[in-house]
Amino acid sequence: SQRLILMVLGALRTKIAASLLGPAGIGLLAQATALRDVLAALSTLGTRSGYVKLAAEAWGSGDREHFQRVFATTLTLATVLALTIAGATILGATSIAVQVFGDAKFFPLVIVSAVTVALMVPARLMARTFTAILDYRTFFRIAVVEGVVSVVAMSLLILWLGILGAVASFLVIELVVLVLSAWFLWRKLAIVPRPQRPDP
């Protein structure tokens, strides 16, 4: 039932985007999504699953300090790398727009995608923390809110800004996931999710 709810929300978002953007707009949105995913993959370097394993082991051992060190160190490294890649992408936005979209005029899509990744990496890491501690209920709550926000943000921003609004809706989604995950971490685990220096 939980997966069904998420599937319905995802299908609704796709339907709205298709009806408002048309075939050409959907093509641009697909390219922007692919760019975002590539940047996110470069920013995490495949560490997401490794983090979940390490965090789960630390949580299972009952050592809260070790768990918080794993969380803080991973958050720091992932955030710094994401910001670095996002910054480099923004600096090369025009050239990247030509390569990805075939026209330099789409450079705002590159910039918005880069900023989205800067939020997405820490947001997803914090959200995945709940799967590491087996708190699937909270993880699902975050996912449902994300799905609802995605439908609303996609609809309103496309009507306002067209394809740029569609891409910007992903930024709004990641901001919501970031804030919500941070709030749940503080409320449930008394963790303030701010980056710290890795252990020497």
C-alpha positions as CSV (number, residue, x, y, z in Angstrom):
1,S,0.0,0.0,0.0
2,Q,2.9,2.4,0.8
3,R,4.5,1.7,-2.6
4,L,1.2,2.1,-4.3
5,I,0.7,5.6,-2.8
6,L,4.1,6.6,-4.0
7,M,3.5,5.1,-7.5
8,V,0.2,7.0,-7.8
9,L,1.9,10.3,-6.8
10,G,4.7,9.7,-9.3
11,A,2.4,8.9,-12.1
12,L,0.3,12.0,-11.4
13,R,3.3,14.2,-11.5
14,T,4.4,12.7,-14.8
15,K,0.9,13.1,-16.2
16,I,0.8,16.8,-15.2
17,A,4.2,17.5,-16.6
18,A,3.4,15.8,-19.9
19,S,0.1,17.7,-20.3
20,L,1.6,21.1,-19.5
21,L,5.0,20.8,-21.2
22,G,4.2,18.8,-24.3
23,P,6.6,16.4,-26.1
24,A,9.4,19.0,-26.5
25,G,9.2,20.1,-22.9
26,I,9.2,16.6,-21.7
27,G,12.4,15.9,-23.7
28,L,14.1,18.8,-22.1
29,L,12.9,17.8,-18.7
30,A,14.3,14.3,-19.2
31,Q,17.7,15.7,-20.2
32,A,17.7,17.9,-17.2
33,T,16.8,15.0,-14.9
34,A,19.6,12.9,-16.5
35,L,22.1,15.8,-15.9
36,R,21.0,16.0,-12.2
37,D,21.4,12.3,-11.7
38,V,24.9,12.3,-13.2
39,L,25.9,15.2,-11.0
40,A,24.4,13.5,-8.0
41,A,26.3,10.2,-8.8
42,L,29.5,12.1,-9.1
43,S,28.8,13.9,-5.8
44,T,28.3,10.7,-3.8
45,L,30.7,8.4,-5.6
46,G,28.6,5.4,-4.7
47,T,28.9,6.1,-0.9
48,R,25.2,6.1,-0.2
49,S,24.8,2.4,0.2
50,G,28.1,2.2,2.1
51,Y,26.9,4.9,4.5
52,V,23.7,3.0,5.2
53,K,25.7,-0.1,6.1
54,L,28.1,1.7,8.3
55,A,25.4,3.7,10.0
56,A,23.3,0.5,10.6
57,E,26.3,-1.2,12.1
58,A,27.0,1.7,14.4
59,W,23.4,2.0,15.4
60,G,23.1,-1.7,16.1
61,S,26.2,-1.7,18.3
62,G,24.5,0.8,20.6
63,D,27.4,3.2,20.5
64,R,25.5,6.5,19.9
65,E,28.8,8.5,19.7
66,H,30.2,6.3,17.0
67,F,26.9,6.5,15.1
68,Q,27.0,10.3,15.2
69,R,30.6,10.4,14.1
70,V,29.7,8.2,11.1
71,F,26.8,10.5,10.3
72,A,28.7,13.8,10.7
73,T,31.8,12.6,8.8
74,T,29.7,11.3,5.8
75,L,27.5,14.4,5.8
76,T,30.6,16.6,5.7
77,L,32.4,14.8,2.9
78,A,29.3,14.4,0.8
79,T,28.2,18.0,1.2
80,V,31.6,19.4,0.4
81,L,31.9,17.3,-2.7
82,A,28.4,18.2,-3.8
83,L,29.1,21.9,-3.4
84,T,32.3,21.6,-5.3
85,I,30.7,19.8,-8.2
86,A,27.7,22.2,-8.2
87,G,30.1,25.2,-8.2
88,A,32.1,23.8,-11.1
89,T,28.9,23.0,-13.0
90,I,27.6,26.5,-12.5
91,L,30.9,28.0,-13.8
92,G,30.6,25.9,-16.9
93,A,26.9,26.2,-17.3
94,T,26.9,27.6,-20.8
95,S,29.2,25.0,-22.3
96,I,27.3,22.2,-20.5
97,A,24.0,23.6,-21.8
98,V,25.3,23.3,-25.4
99,Q,26.5,19.7,-24.8
100,V,23.3,18.5,-22.9
101,F,20.5,20.6,-24.5
102,G,22.1,21.6,-27.8
103,D,21.7,25.3,-27.1
104,A,23.5,27.7,-24.7
105,K,20.2,29.5,-24.0
106,F,19.3,26.6,-21.7
107,F,22.1,27.4,-19.2
108,P,19.6,28.3,-16.5
109,L,18.5,24.7,-16.5
110,V,22.0,23.7,-15.8
111,I,22.4,26.2,-13.0
112,V,19.1,25.1,-11.3
113,S,20.1,21.4,-11.7
114,A,23.5,22.1,-10.0
115,V,21.9,23.9,-7.1
116,T,19.4,21.1,-6.8
117,V,22.2,18.5,-6.4
118,A,23.9,20.7,-3.7
119,L,20.7,20.2,-1.7
120,M,19.9,16.7,-2.9
121,V,23.0,15.0,-1.7
122,P,22.8,15.9,2.0
123,A,19.0,15.7,1.9
124,R,19.0,12.1,0.7
125,L,21.8,11.1,3.0
126,M,19.8,12.3,6.0
127,A,16.6,10.6,4.8
128,R,18.5,7.3,4.3
129,T,19.6,7.5,7.9
130,F,16.1,6.4,8.9
131,T,16.5,3.2,6.9
132,A,19.8,2.6,8.6
133,I,18.2,2.7,12.0
134,L,15.2,0.7,10.7
135,D,12.7,3.6,11.1
136,Y,10.9,2.9,7.9
137,R,7.8,4.7,9.1
138,T,9.6,8.0,9.2
139,F,11.3,7.3,5.9
140,F,7.9,6.6,4.3
141,R,6.4,9.8,5.8
142,I,9.2,11.8,4.2
143,A,8.6,10.0,0.9
144,V,4.9,10.8,0.9
145,V,5.4,14.5,1.7
146,E,8.0,14.5,-1.1
147,G,5.5,13.0,-3.5
148,V,2.7,15.5,-2.6
149,V,5.1,18.5,-2.8
150,S,6.4,17.2,-6.2
151,V,2.9,17.2,-7.6
152,V,2.0,20.7,-6.3
153,A,5.4,22.3,-7.1
154,M,5.5,20.8,-10.6
155,S,2.0,22.0,-11.4
156,L,2.4,25.6,-10.1
157,L,6.0,26.2,-11.3
158,I,5.3,24.9,-14.8
159,L,2.4,27.2,-15.1
160,W,4.6,30.1,-13.9
161,L,8.0,29.4,-15.6
162,G,7.5,26.6,-18.1
163,I,10.4,24.2,-18.5
164,L,12.5,26.2,-16.0
165,G,9.7,25.8,-13.5
166,A,9.6,22.1,-14.0
167,V,13.3,21.8,-13.3
168,A,13.1,24.2,-10.4
169,S,10.4,22.0,-8.8
170,F,13.1,19.4,-8.1
171,L,15.0,22.1,-6.2
172,V,11.9,22.8,-4.1
173,I,11.4,19.0,-3.5
174,E,15.0,18.6,-2.3
175,L,14.7,21.6,0.0
176,V,11.6,20.1,1.6
177,V,13.3,16.7,2.0
178,L,16.3,18.4,3.6
179,V,14.3,20.4,6.1
180,L,12.0,17.6,7.0
181,S,14.8,15.0,7.4
182,A,16.8,17.5,9.6
183,W,13.7,18.1,11.7
184,F,13.0,14.4,12.2
185,L,16.6,13.7,13.0
186,W,16.6,16.3,15.7
187,R,13.2,15.3,17.0
188,K,13.8,11.5,17.1
189,L,17.5,11.2,17.6
190,A,18.5,14.5,19.1
191,I,21.0,14.9,16.2
192,V,21.6,18.4,14.8
193,P,22.6,17.6,11.2
194,R,25.4,20.1,10.6
195,P,28.7,19.1,9.0
196,Q,31.7,18.5,11.2
197,R,35.3,17.9,10.6
198,P,36.2,14.3,10.0
199,D,38.0,12.4,12.7
200,P,41.8,12.8,12.4
